[in-house]
Amino acid sequence: MRTTPAHGRVDTPNGSDLNVRSGPSTTYRVVGTVRDGSVQPLRCRTNGSSVHGNERWYKLPHHRGYVSAHYVHAFRTVPWCRILGS
């Protein structure tokens, strides 16, 4: 069963673009960017490396990447990402 993804607004310092990474950490490679102020669909949330004290990351469905929740204000609760094989 498919559900409508949650959404969130990107809010970065100085209006800069937000890096989309291949995994939930700043050590993963950058696979794209999203613009400050844009509203993005959020597939799910997971924990990863800490960004300014926030370890939460959101997976984006269209980029197949992750953004730090420190820079995204979700409009509603985002479901946890499912772990394959569990």
N, C-alpha and C positions, 0 to 999 in steps of 0.2 A: 504494500500500500504506500503510495507517495503522499507526502504532505507538502504544504506550501512552506518554503523556507522562511526562516526569520530574516529580518533585515536590520541593518545598522548604518549609521552615518559616520563617515571617516572624518576625524578631527586631528590634524597634525599641526605641529608648531610651524609658524610662518607660512602656512598654506602649501607646504611641500607635498609631493606625491608620497604615498605610503608603499613601501616595498612589499610585494607578495613573494613568499619564500616557498621552496619545495617541501619544507617540513616545519614543525612548530618550534623553531629556534632561530636566533640570529646567525647561527653558524651554517644554516642551510643556504644554498645558492638562491639568488634572486631570479624569479621566473616571470616577473611582470611588476606593474605598479597600478595603483588606483588613485584617483584624484581626491585631494582634500575637499570635503563637503559633499562628495558623492554618496549616494545610498547604495549599499551593496547587499546582495543576498548572502546569508550565512547558513551554510549547510549544517555545521555542527561545531561543538567546542571541545577542546582538549587542553591538557596541561603541557607546557614546554618550558623553554628558558625564560627567565625573569626579565621583563622590560620595565624598568622603573618600579620594581616591586610587584608587578602583575605577571603571574605565570600562565594566564589564560590566553589561548590562541583560538581563532576562528578559521574554519576551513571554508574556502570560497568554491562554489560549485563550478563556475565558469573558467576559473584560472587553474583549477586543480592544485591550488596552493593555499598557504596559510598567511594570516595577518595577525599581528599582536592586538589583543583586546584592549591594550592600553590606549590605542588610537582609534578605537571603534566603539561607538555608543549604540548598543543593541536596543531596538524598540520593544522587544519582548524576550522572554527566556529562550535561549538557544539550546537545543538538545545536545547531549553528550555524543561524541563520535563513538560508533560501535567498533569494538576490537574484533578483527577477523579471527576465526578459530575459537571463539569463546562461547 
